[in-house]
Amino acid sequence: MKLPSRSGLASATKGSLGACALVWTFIAAPALALEKVSFGLNWVPQGEHCGFFQAQAQGYYKDAGLDVELRPGNPNLNMPLLVAAGEIDMGMGSSFTTLNLVNRGIKARTVAAFFQKDPQTLVAHAGQGVSKLEDLKDRPIMVGQFSRSEFWQFLKIRYGFSDEQLRPYSYSAAPFLADPRAVQQGYITEDAALLGKALAEPPVSILLADYGYDNYATTVFATDAYIAAHASTVRGFVNATRRGYEDCAKGDATPAMKAILAVNPSGGEDLFKFKLDQMRKRGLVDGGDAAKLGIGAMTDARWASFFDTMATAGIYPRSLDFKAAYTLQFSNQE
């Protein structure tokens, strides 16, 4: 047998050692650390938050290199101000959220909208001659103080509703259930599920979005400074959340349901499934701009229309640069 030359043996040995070193380097190299991101919800975890919890449960955020903490909201937390102060990286809001911040001189933008339709409704008893929004024009309506500067202004400008119709709303179903002529604010994702149990017939829920109320809901927003410094993080978060809401709109949302109920068991599976069913039937997630531009999408035209309505109502000055309240950089799929 012919032995290899000294130079050949040295070359072979060097190659083997190099290969071993390469394998060892590959094995020993630590995995890239996930970037920590905090996201503030607008309320306690519930079905409407499906996409965020689905993205977390299914590992979509991890796939994007993110370690996301979903922080629940509550009545005592002002999420927009926490985001503005840098205590939370990003938050959930609506078109109003960043318009309000910009109006206060705080630089922040909406980067995606995962509800194309705001779930806001006016809800009435069945059998009272109410089938469309116009039927409520002259009736007393229970509306919360906060809502009077939001959707109520739309009703006044677009449909001629009057402040004389306003009645106090205590966030209790008791006054509504006690009076068959009563009308109150509600949510399409829970009206029939929560109120219907105590009524002989399901209530009539009028979804304001179907009448031109074009407020974007379940939005993602952050300060301009955070967006500029973490553009890739924002993009990764939006894309992963989009995957989550795609599952909620058309796929299996069981992982999200389990994650949400583990934190907030109120209502159980039945309420979660009702909410999901309404989200799908009403096109809350994949209707509107999302039908053409992908889930999470927004448009300049819709922001302009919404601002025009609210400026006409006197909520914002005409001079406000409403375009500073959003960016389409992350929201629309090509």
C-alpha positions in Angstrom: 0.0 0.0 0.0 1.3 3.4 -0.9 1.6 5.7 2.0 0.8 9.4 1.5 3.6 11.8 1.4 4.3 14.0 4.4 2.9 17.0 2.6 -0.2 15.0 1.6 -0.7 13.8 5.2 -0.3 17.3 6.5 -2.8 18.6 4.0 -5.3 15.9 4.9 -4.8 16.5 8.6 -5.3 20.2 8.2 -8.5 19.7 6.2 -9.9 17.3 8.9 -9.1 19.7 11.7 -10.6 22.6 9.7 -13.8 20.6 9.2 -13.9 19.7 12.8 -13.4 23.3 13.8 -16.2 24.3 11.5 -18.6 21.7 12.9 -17.7 22.7 16.5 -18.2 26.4 15.7 -21.6 25.6 14.3 -22.6 23.6 17.3 -21.1 26.0 19.9 -22.4 29.2 18.4 -25.2 30.6 20.5 -28.6 31.1 18.9 -29.4 34.7 18.1 -31.4 36.3 21.0 -34.9 37.3 20.4 -35.6 41.0 20.6 -37.9 41.9 23.5 -41.0 43.9 22.5 -43.8 45.1 24.7 -47.3 45.6 23.2 -50.2 47.2 25.2 -53.7 45.9 24.5 -56.7 48.2 24.8 -58.5 46.0 27.3 -58.3 42.7 29.1 -57.6 39.8 26.6 -60.7 38.8 24.6 -61.7 37.4 21.3 -61.1 40.6 19.4 -57.4 40.3 20.3 -57.3 36.9 18.5 -54.5 37.8 16.1 -52.0 38.9 18.7 -52.5 35.8 20.8 -52.5 33.5 17.8 -49.2 35.0 16.6 -47.7 34.4 20.1 -49.1 30.9 20.5 -48.1 29.8 17.1 -44.6 31.2 17.2 -45.1 33.8 14.5 -43.4 36.4 16.6 -40.5 34.2 17.3 -40.2 33.4 13.6 -39.8 37.2 13.2 -37.1 37.3 15.8 -39.3 38.8 18.5 -40.1 38.0 22.1 -43.4 39.8 22.5 -45.0 40.6 25.8 -48.7 41.3 25.4 -49.8 43.6 28.3 -53.5 43.7 29.1 -55.3 47.0 29.4 -57.7 48.1 32.0 -59.7 51.3 32.9 -56.9 52.6 35.0 -54.2 52.4 32.3 -53.8 55.1 29.6 -52.0 53.0 27.0 -51.4 55.9 24.5 -49.6 57.9 27.1 -47.6 54.9 28.3 -46.5 54.4 24.7 -45.7 58.1 24.3 -43.6 58.0 27.4 -41.6 55.0 26.1 -42.8 52.7 28.9 -44.4 50.4 26.3 -43.0 49.9 22.8 -46.2 49.7 20.8 -49.9 49.8 21.6 -53.4 49.0 20.3 -55.7 51.8 19.4 -57.9 53.3 16.7 -57.7 56.1 14.2 -58.6 58.4 17.1 -55.6 57.3 19.1 -52.8 58.8 17.0 -54.9 61.8 15.8 -55.4 62.7 19.5 -51.7 62.3 20.2 -50.7 64.4 17.2 -53.3 67.0 18.2 -51.5 67.2 21.6 -48.1 67.6 20.0 -47.0 64.1 20.5 -45.3 62.5 17.5 -46.8 59.0 17.0 -48.3 57.0 14.1 -50.6 54.2 13.4 -48.7 51.5 11.4 -51.4 48.9 10.7 -55.2 48.4 11.2 -56.3 44.8 11.9 -60.1 45.7 12.1 -61.3 47.3 8.9 -64.7 47.8 10.6 -65.1 49.2 14.0 -67.3 46.8 16.0 -69.3 49.8 17.4 -73.1 49.4 17.3 -76.3 50.9 18.4 -78.5 48.1 19.8 -82.3 48.0 20.2 -85.0 45.5 21.2 -86.6 43.5 18.5 -90.2 44.3 17.6 -89.8 48.1 18.2 -89.7 49.2 14.6 -85.9 49.4 14.4 -84.2 47.8 11.4 -81.8 50.5 10.2 -79.8 53.4 11.5 -82.3 56.0 10.3 -85.0 54.5 12.6 -83.0 55.7 15.6 -82.7 59.4 14.6 -85.2 60.8 17.1 -85.0 58.1 19.9 -83.3 58.5 23.2 -80.0 56.6 23.2 -77.7 55.7 26.1 -74.2 56.7 25.2 -71.0 56.8 27.4 -69.3 60.1 28.0 -66.1 58.9 26.2 -68.1 57.8 23.1 -69.8 61.2 22.8 -66.7 62.7 21.4 -66.1 59.8 19.0 -68.9 57.8 17.1 -71.6 60.2 18.3 -70.0 63.0 16.4 -70.2 60.9 13.2 -73.9 60.3 13.8 -74.5 64.0 14.2 -72.6 65.1 11.1 -73.7 62.3 8.8 -77.2 61.4 10.0 -78.5 64.5 11.8 -78.6 62.9 15.3 -79.0 65.5 18.1 -77.4 65.8 21.6 -81.0 66.0 22.9 -81.2 62.2 22.3 -78.4 61.5 24.7 -79.0 59.6 27.8 -76.5 58.4 30.5 -74.8 55.0 29.9 -73.5 53.2 33.0 -72.0 50.2 31.2 -74.7 48.1 32.8 -77.2 46.0 30.8 -79.9 46.5 33.5 -81.5 49.7 32.2 -81.6 48.3 28.6 -83.2 45.0 29.7 -85.8 46.8 31.8 -87.1 49.0 29.0 -88.2 47.5 25.7 -88.0 50.9 24.1 -84.4 51.5 25.2 -81.5 51.9 22.8 -77.8 51.9 23.8 -74.3 51.6 22.4 -72.9 48.2 21.9 -70.5 45.9 20.1 -71.4 43.6 17.2 -69.0 41.0 18.7 -71.0 40.6 21.8 -74.5 42.2 21.6 -76.5 39.1 20.9 -74.3 36.8 23.0 -74.6 38.9 26.2 -77.9 40.7 25.9 -79.8 38.0 23.9 -79.6 35.6 26.8 -82.1 37.7 28.8 -84.4 38.5 25.9 -87.1 36.6 24.2 -85.6 37.6 20.8 -82.1 38.6 19.9 -81.6 42.4 19.9 -81.2 44.4 16.7 -77.6 45.4 16.4 -76.8 48.2 13.9 -73.1 48.2 12.9 -72.1 51.8 12.4 -69.3 50.8 10.0 -71.9 49.7 7.5 -73.2 53.2 7.5 -69.9 54.9 6.7 -68.3 55.1 10.2 -64.7 54.5 8.9 -62.7 54.5 12.1 -59.9 52.0 11.9 -59.9 49.7 15.0 -57.5 47.2 16.6 -54.7 49.3 15.3 -51.0 49.2 16.1 -49.3 52.4 16.9 -45.9 53.7 18.1 -44.0 56.9 18.5 -42.1 58.3 15.6 -38.9 57.9 17.5 -39.5 54.2 18.1 -40.5 53.6 14.5 -37.3 55.3 13.2 -35.1 53.4 15.6 -36.8 50.0 15.2 -38.2 49.9 11.7 -37.4 46.2 11.2 -39.0 45.3 14.5 -42.2 47.2 13.6 -42.3 45.4 10.3 -41.7 42.0 11.8 -44.4 42.6 14.4 -47.0 43.8 11.9 -46.2 40.9 9.5 -46.4 38.3 12.3 -49.6 39.8 13.7 -51.0 39.7 10.1 -50.4 35.9 10.1 -52.2 35.6 13.4 -55.3 37.5 12.1 -55.2 35.5 8.9 -55.7 32.4 11.0 -58.5 34.1 13.0 -60.3 35.2 9.8 -60.0 31.9 7.9 -58.2 29.2 9.8 -57.9 27.5 13.2 -57.9 30.0 16.0 -57.9 27.4 18.8 -54.3 28.3 20.0 -55.4 31.9 20.4 -58.6 30.9 22.2 -56.7 28.8 24.7 -54.2 31.5 25.3 -56.8 34.2 25.8 -59.0 32.0 28.1 -56.0 31.1 30.2 -55.6 34.8 31.0 -59.3 35.8 31.0 -61.7 32.9 31.3 -64.7 35.2 31.4 -67.3 34.2 28.9 -65.6 30.9 28.1 -65.4 29.2 24.7 -68.9 30.1 23.7 -68.3 33.9 23.9 -64.9 33.6 22.1 -66.5 31.5 19.3 -69.4 34.0 19.0 -66.9 36.9 18.7 -64.9 35.0 16.1 -68.0 34.2 14.1 -69.1 37.8 14.0 -65.6 38.9 13.0 -65.8 36.5 10.1 -69.4 37.1 9.0 -69.0 40.9 9.1 -65.6 41.1 7.5 -64.2 43.0 10.4 -60.7 41.7 9.7 -60.5 40.9 6.0 -63.1 43.3 4.5 -62.6 46.9 3.5 -59.1 47.8 2.5 -57.8 44.4 3.5 -59.8 42.7 0.7 -57.4 44.2 -1.9 -54.3 45.2 0.1 -54.1 42.5 2.7 -55.0 42.2 6.4 -53.8 45.2 8.3 -54.1 47.5 5.4 -54.9 51.3 5.4 -55.3 53.9 2.7 -54.7 57.7 2.5 -58.3 58.2 1.2 -59.9 56.6 4.2 -57.7 58.6 6.7 -58.6 61.8 4.8 -62.3 61.0 4.9 -62.3 60.1 8.6 -60.4 63.3 9.5 -62.7 65.4 7.4 -65.7 64.1 9.3 -64.2 64.7 12.7 -62.8 68.1 11.8 -66.3 69.1 10.6 -67.6 68.0 14.0 -65.0 70.2 15.6 -63.1 67.4 17.3 -59.9 68.4 15.5 -58.8 71.7 14.0 -58.7 71.8 10.2 -55.0 72.9 10.4 -54.0 69.6 12.0 -51.6 67.6 9.9 -53.6 64.4 10.0 -51.1 62.6 7.8 -48.6 62.7 10.7 -50.9 60.3 12.5 -50.2 57.3 10.3 -47.8 55.6 7.8 -48.5 53.1 5.1 -44.8 51.9 5.3 -45.7 48.7 7.1 -49.4 48.0 6.6 -50.0 47.2 3.0 -48.9 44.0 1.3 -47.5 44.3 -2.2 
